[in-house]
Amino acid sequence: MALEYLCKACRGHLTVKSSIVLAATKMNSSVRGLVFLNPELGNYTKTTHSSFRIEDGVEYIYTCPICHSQLNSMRYPHLVRLIMIDEKHKEFDIYFSGIAGEKCTYKLTDSGVEKKGPDASLYDKYFDIPEEDRKYL
């Protein structure tokens, strides 16, 4: 089994073939389209239709193409949350930046946070949890 990604609301499968499929809307705009993301953590390649261009530095609202729930985190501004299921059927919360061009991904595990990408330190403040409080995650 390859990595699977699920919607945090409906738990619908967002992985199709070798991509994560999400709907994206440019913040404060009606410009929207589908985005195909690479499922490998730390790989920031994406594919869109030629009529929908993702602009670096612009924030996007990501929604589930199945239930249309917003995937942007309410807890952590500028981050998007998905559920990842690995080859061992273990679930993890995955966060990535909703601001195009920011390359940062966070995988929350039992033992801490795995960070990927050159911009991973941008949102460290959200995940700096004292060791004694990690048991409540």
C-alpha positions as CSV (number, residue, x, y, z in Angstrom):
1,M,0.0,0.0,0.0
2,A,1.3,3.4,-0.9
3,L,0.7,6.5,1.2
4,E,-3.0,7.5,1.3
5,Y,-4.3,11.0,2.1
6,L,-7.7,11.6,3.5
7,C,-9.9,14.7,4.0
8,K,-9.9,15.7,7.7
9,A,-13.7,16.2,7.6
10,C,-15.3,13.3,5.5
11,R,-12.2,11.0,5.5
12,G,-12.7,10.7,1.7
13,H,-9.7,9.4,-0.2
14,L,-7.8,12.3,-1.9
15,T,-5.1,10.2,-3.6
16,V,-5.7,9.4,-7.2
17,K,-3.0,7.4,-9.0
18,S,0.2,9.2,-7.9
19,S,-1.3,12.6,-6.8
20,I,-3.2,14.2,-4.0
21,V,-6.2,16.0,-5.6
22,L,-7.5,19.2,-3.9
23,A,-9.6,22.1,-5.0
24,A,-7.9,25.5,-4.5
25,T,-9.3,29.1,-4.4
26,K,-7.1,32.1,-4.4
27,M,-7.7,34.0,-1.2
28,N,-10.2,36.9,-1.5
29,S,-10.9,36.0,-5.1
30,S,-13.1,33.8,-7.2
31,V,-10.1,32.3,-9.1
32,R,-10.2,28.5,-8.5
33,G,-9.1,25.2,-9.9
34,L,-7.9,21.7,-9.1
35,V,-4.4,21.1,-7.8
36,F,-2.5,17.8,-8.0
37,L,0.2,17.5,-5.3
38,N,3.0,15.0,-5.1
39,P,2.3,12.7,-2.1
40,E,6.0,12.4,-1.1
41,L,6.6,14.6,2.0
42,G,9.1,17.3,1.0
43,N,8.4,17.1,-2.7
44,Y,6.6,20.3,-3.7
45,T,5.8,19.6,-7.3
46,K,2.2,20.4,-8.3
47,T,0.2,20.2,-11.4
48,T,-2.8,22.4,-12.4
49,H,-4.7,23.1,-15.6
50,S,-3.0,25.7,-17.8
51,S,-5.9,28.1,-17.1
52,F,-5.3,28.0,-13.3
53,R,-1.9,29.3,-12.3
54,I,-0.8,29.1,-8.6
55,E,1.0,32.4,-7.8
56,D,4.0,32.4,-5.3
57,G,3.4,34.4,-2.2
58,V,-0.4,34.2,-2.5
59,E,-2.5,32.3,0.0
60,Y,-5.0,29.7,-1.2
61,I,-8.0,28.1,0.5
62,Y,-7.9,24.4,-0.1
63,T,-11.0,22.3,0.0
64,C,-11.9,18.6,-0.3
65,P,-13.1,17.8,-3.8
66,I,-15.5,15.3,-2.3
67,C,-17.3,17.1,0.5
68,H,-16.1,20.6,-0.2
69,S,-14.9,21.1,3.5
70,Q,-12.2,23.7,4.0
71,L,-8.9,22.0,4.7
72,N,-7.1,25.1,5.9
73,S,-6.4,24.8,9.6
74,M,-8.4,27.0,12.0
75,R,-5.9,26.3,14.7
76,Y,-2.7,27.1,12.7
77,P,-3.1,30.1,10.4
78,H,-1.7,29.7,6.9
79,L,-1.4,25.9,7.2
80,V,-3.5,23.2,5.5
81,R,-4.3,19.9,7.3
82,L,-4.7,16.4,5.7
83,I,-4.7,12.9,7.2
84,M,-2.0,10.6,6.0
85,I,-2.1,6.8,6.3
86,D,1.3,5.1,5.8
87,E,2.1,1.6,4.6
88,K,1.6,0.2,8.1
89,H,-1.9,1.7,8.2
90,K,-0.8,4.2,10.9
91,E,-2.5,7.7,10.7
92,F,-0.7,11.0,11.0
93,D,-1.8,14.7,10.7
94,I,0.1,16.4,7.9
95,Y,0.3,20.2,7.7
96,F,1.6,22.2,4.8
97,S,1.6,25.9,3.9
98,G,-1.4,27.3,2.1
99,I,0.9,30.1,0.8
100,A,2.2,29.2,-2.6
101,G,5.9,29.0,-2.8
102,E,6.4,28.3,0.9
103,K,8.1,24.9,1.1
104,C,7.3,23.4,4.5
105,T,5.6,20.3,5.6
106,Y,5.0,18.9,9.1
107,K,4.1,15.4,10.1
108,L,2.9,15.0,13.6
109,T,4.0,11.7,15.2
110,D,3.8,10.1,18.7
111,S,7.4,11.1,19.3
112,G,7.2,14.7,17.9
113,V,7.1,16.6,14.7
114,E,9.0,15.7,11.5
115,K,9.7,18.8,9.4
116,K,10.5,18.9,5.7
117,G,11.4,21.8,3.4
118,P,13.6,24.8,3.4
119,D,10.9,27.0,5.0
120,A,10.0,24.5,7.8
121,S,11.1,26.9,10.5
122,L,8.4,29.5,9.5
123,Y,5.7,27.8,11.6
124,D,7.9,26.2,14.4
125,K,5.9,28.3,16.9
126,Y,2.9,26.1,16.3
127,F,4.7,22.9,17.0
128,D,7.1,23.7,19.8
129,I,5.3,21.7,22.5
130,P,7.0,20.9,25.8
131,E,7.8,17.2,26.1
132,E,5.5,16.8,29.2
133,D,2.5,18.0,27.2
134,R,3.1,15.7,24.1
135,K,1.1,12.9,25.8
136,Y,-2.1,15.0,25.3
137,L,-1.7,15.1,21.5
